[in-house]
Amino acid sequence: MLKVGVLGAGTMGSIHAQFLAQIPEVQLIGITALPASEADPLASALGIQRYDSAEDLLADPKIDAVVIATPTPTHVPLITAAAQAGKHVFCEKPLARYLEDGQRAIESCEKAGVALMIGHVVRFFPDYERIKEAIDQGAIGKPAILRFSRVGPFPRTGVKNWYADPEASGGVILDLMLHDIDTLRWYCGDILRVYAHSLTGRTQMERDYALVTMRMASGAIAHLEASWSHPGGFRTSVEIAGDGGLLRADSRESAPIQIERWVTEGGRGGVALPESPLAESPYLIELRHWVDHILHGTPLRVTPEDALKALEAGLAAMQSAKTGQVVSLARGGVA
């Protein structure tokens, strides 16, 4: 049995707390927020303890592990404090706001001998998993061109919206596009070079948009779009062209995945393979994966190094958008 505490009672903290309570091998002990009173409704609904501070929760010897679902600038301090307290850690993405801080957070967990997993949840969405399987099985040959789109309205968190401060959130690239950056690496490996345009920091309105091109060590080229300027609801799409065909997925279509093969000499034409997402939430699957890793040693699907490399690529895109220059990645790719 893994005894878990939750830091943060906003949207993601609430989601994680509710799903943790559904995992048989987890005992959800308590939750805290800033201010602590914000955690009262959730603590009452779940019948768990509300702690007065993160320090109090981390000091409780009953707790084995923590879920961190707080704003990005707090991730590294809380990961480090949790590691020092001997708690295993699940933290929402991004790992950190700056690369050096992310490395420091990883090292603190390694030194303490505790598990660290970052919440790149797209790897647990059934349609994105199916795409990974199709690529690995050679359904479209070797990927050459990849297009990702992830768009929605600007996130809001009350009167003082930390998302609107690029220094805190990293804007649409580091907060939203990071999902597809990690997924791109999952599909195709390391990223070599980045070129980007964005509106981050260029407007006072609650709007943001970014368009990024990435060159992969595999030779593939990826185009990624992310927007916080779409009022019509959240949507995503993926298109991957290989030397053997085309794979497409669009959240607006009833059949989320289609694979179209080139006509072969044997006379076979294009084939569409619809896949239905599982009823089980990817957030529940993700948390159960983390619990299984701690209790049973199951290998992590998202390693700390994966999270660090995604962060590096996101920061490189931000730098490129700011300077108008191509940015090469020091950590990813080949020498």
Residue pairs with C-beta under 8 A, 6 or more apart in sequence:
1 25
1 26
1 27
2 25
2 26
2 27
2 64
2 65
2 88
2 291
2 294
2 295
3 26
3 27
3 29
3 62
3 63
3 64
3 65
4 20
4 26
4 27
4 28
4 29
4 63
4 64
4 65
4 66
4 67
5 28
5 29
5 30
5 31
5 32
5 51
5 57
5 58
5 60
5 63
5 65
5 66
5 67
5 87
6 13
6 16
6 17
6 20
6 28
6 30
6 31
6 32
6 66
6 67
6 69
7 13
7 31
7 32
7 33
7 54
7 57
7 66
7 67
7 68
7 69
7 70
7 78
8 33
8 67
8 68
8 69
8 70
9 17
9 31
9 32
9 33
9 38
9 39
9 41
9 42
10 33
10 38
10 69
10 70
10 157
12 69
12 92
12 119
13 31
13 33
13 39
13 42
13 67
13 69
13 70
14 42
15 69
15 283
16 67
16 69
16 90
16 283
16 287
17 28
17 31
17 42
17 46
17 48
17 67
18 46
19 281
19 283
19 284
19 287
20 26
20 28
20 67
20 287
21 28
21 46
22 284
23 284
23 287
23 288
23 291
25 291
25 295
26 291
28 46
28 48
29 48
29 49
29 60
29 62
29 63
30 43
30 48
30 49
30 50
30 51
30 57
30 60
30 63
31 39
31 42
31 43
31 46
31 48
31 49
31 50
31 51
31 57
32 39
32 50
32 51
32 52
32 53
32 54
32 56
32 57
33 39
34 54
34 70
36 50
36 51
36 52
36 53
39 50
39 51
40 50
43 49
43 50
51 57
51 60
54 78
54 81
55 81
57 63
57 66
58 66
58 81
58 82
58 85
58 87
59 85
63 87
64 87
64 88
64 294
65 87
65 88
65 89
65 90
65 115
65 294
66 78
66 82
66 87
66 88
66 89
66 90
67 90
67 91
67 287
68 74
68 75
68 78
68 79
68 82
68 89
68 90
68 91
68 92
69 92
70 78
70 92
71 162
71 168
71 169
72 94
72 96
72 97
72 162
72 168
72 169
72 170
72 174
72 175
73 97
73 162
73 168
75 91
75 92
75 94
75 95
75 96
75 97
75 105
76 95
76 96
76 97
76 101
76 102
76 104
76 105
78 91
79 89
79 91
79 105
79 108
79 109
79 116
80 104
80 105
80 108
82 89
82 114
83 89
83 105
83 108
83 109
83 111
83 112
83 114
83 116
84 108
84 112
86 112
86 114
87 114
88 114
88 115
88 116
88 294
89 109
89 114
89 115
89 116
89 117
90 117
90 118
90 119
90 287
90 290
91 116
91 117
91 118
91 119
92 118
92 119
93 118
93 119
93 120
93 121
93 178
93 179
93 182
93 307
93 310
94 102
94 118
94 170
94 174
94 175
94 178
94 307
94 310
94 311
94 314
95 102
95 105
95 106
95 118
95 304
95 307
95 308
95 310
95 311
96 102
96 105
96 311
97 167
97 168
97 170
97 174
98 315
99 308
99 311
99 312
99 315
102 307
102 308
102 311
103 308
105 116
106 116
106 304
106 305
106 308
109 115
109 116
109 304
115 290
115 293
115 294
115 300
116 304
117 289
117 290
117 293
117 300
117 302
117 304
118 302
118 304
118 306
118 307
119 286
119 302
120 178
120 179
120 182
120 183
120 302
120 306
120 307
120 310
121 179
121 282
121 283
121 286
122 128
122 179
122 180
122 182
122 183
122 282
123 129
123 132
123 182
123 183
123 186
123 286
123 301
123 302
124 282
124 283
124 285
124 286
124 289
124 301
125 277
125 282
126 275
126 277
126 278
126 282
127 249
127 256
127 257
127 275
127 277
128 183
128 238
128 249
130 257
130 275
131 187
131 238
131 240
131 247
131 249
131 257
132 186
132 187
134 140
134 247
134 257
134 259
135 143
135 187
135 240
135 242
135 247
138 244
139 244
139 245
139 247
139 259
139 261
140 240
140 241
140 242
140 243
140 244
140 245
140 246
140 247
140 259
140 261
141 242
141 243
141 244
141 245
142 218
142 220
142 242
142 243
142 244
143 187
143 188
143 218
143 220
143 240
143 241
143 242
144 219
144 220
144 221
144 241
144 242
144 243
145 220
145 221
145 222
145 223
145 240
145 241
146 184
146 187
146 188
146 220
146 221
146 222
146 223
146 238
146 239
146 240
146 241
147 222
147 223
147 224
147 225
147 237
147 238
147 239
147 240
148 180
148 183
148 184
148 222
148 223
148 224
148 225
148 236
148 237
148 238
149 224
149 225
149 226
149 235
149 236
149 237
149 238
150 176
150 177
150 179
150 180
150 225
150 226
150 227
150 236
151 225
151 226
151 227
151 228
151 229
151 230
151 234
151 235
151 236
152 176
152 227
152 228
152 230
152 233
152 234
152 235
153 228
153 229
153 230
153 231
153 233
153 234
154 163
154 164
154 206
154 207
154 208
154 228
154 229
155 161
155 163
155 175
155 228
156 163
156 206
157 163
161 206
162 168
162 169
163 169
163 175
163 228
164 206
166 200
166 201
169 175
170 314
170 315
170 318
171 198
171 200
171 201
171 208
171 210
171 318
172 198
172 199
172 200
172 208
172 209
172 210
172 226
172 227
172 228
173 196
173 198
173 200
173 210
173 212
173 226
173 314
173 317
173 318
173 321
174 311
174 314
174 315
174 318
176 226
176 227
176 228
177 210
177 212
177 224
177 225
177 226
177 314
177 317
178 310
178 311
178 314
180 224
180 226
181 191
181 214
181 224
181 310
181 313
181 314
181 317
182 302
182 306
182 307
182 310
184 191
184 214
184 216
184 222
184 224
185 191
185 306
185 309
185 310
185 313
185 332
186 306
187 240
188 216
188 218
188 220
188 222
189 216
189 217
189 218
190 216
190 217
190 309
190 329
190 332
190 333
190 334
191 214
191 215
191 216
191 217
191 309
191 313
191 316
191 329
191 332
191 333
192 214
192 215
192 216
192 217
192 328
192 329
192 332
192 333
192 334
193 214
193 215
193 326
193 327
193 328
193 329
194 212
194 213
194 214
194 215
194 313
194 316
194 317
194 320
194 326
194 327
194 328
194 329
195 212
195 213
195 214
195 320
195 325
195 326
195 327
196 210
196 211
196 212
196 213
196 317
196 318
196 320
196 321
197 210
197 211
197 212
197 321
198 208
198 209
198 210
198 211
198 212
198 317
198 318
198 321
199 207
199 208
199 209
199 210
199 229
200 208
200 210
200 318
200 321
201 322
206 228
207 228
207 229
208 227
208 228
208 229
209 225
209 226
209 227
209 228
209 229
210 224
210 225
210 226
210 227
210 317
210 321
211 223
211 224
211 225
212 223
212 224
212 225
212 317
212 320
212 321
213 221
213 222
213 223
213 224
214 221
214 222
214 223
214 224
214 313
214 317
215 221
216 222
216 333
217 332
217 333
217 334
234 251
235 250
235 251
235 252
236 249
236 250
236 251
237 248
237 249
237 250
237 251
237 252
238 247
238 248
238 249
238 250
239 246
239 247
239 248
239 249
240 246
240 247
240 248
241 247
244 261
244 262
245 259
245 260
245 261
245 262
246 259
246 260
247 257
247 258
247 259
247 260
248 257
248 258
248 260
249 256
249 257
249 258
250 256
254 274
255 272
255 274
255 275
256 274
256 275
256 276
256 277
257 273
257 274
257 275
258 272
258 273
258 274
259 271
259 272
259 273
260 270
260 271
260 272
261 268
261 269
261 270
261 271
262 270
263 269
263 270
289 298
289 300
289 301
290 300
292 298
293 299
293 300
308 331
309 331
309 332
312 329
312 330
312 331
312 332
313 329
313 332
316 327
316 328
316 329
317 327
319 327
320 326
320 327
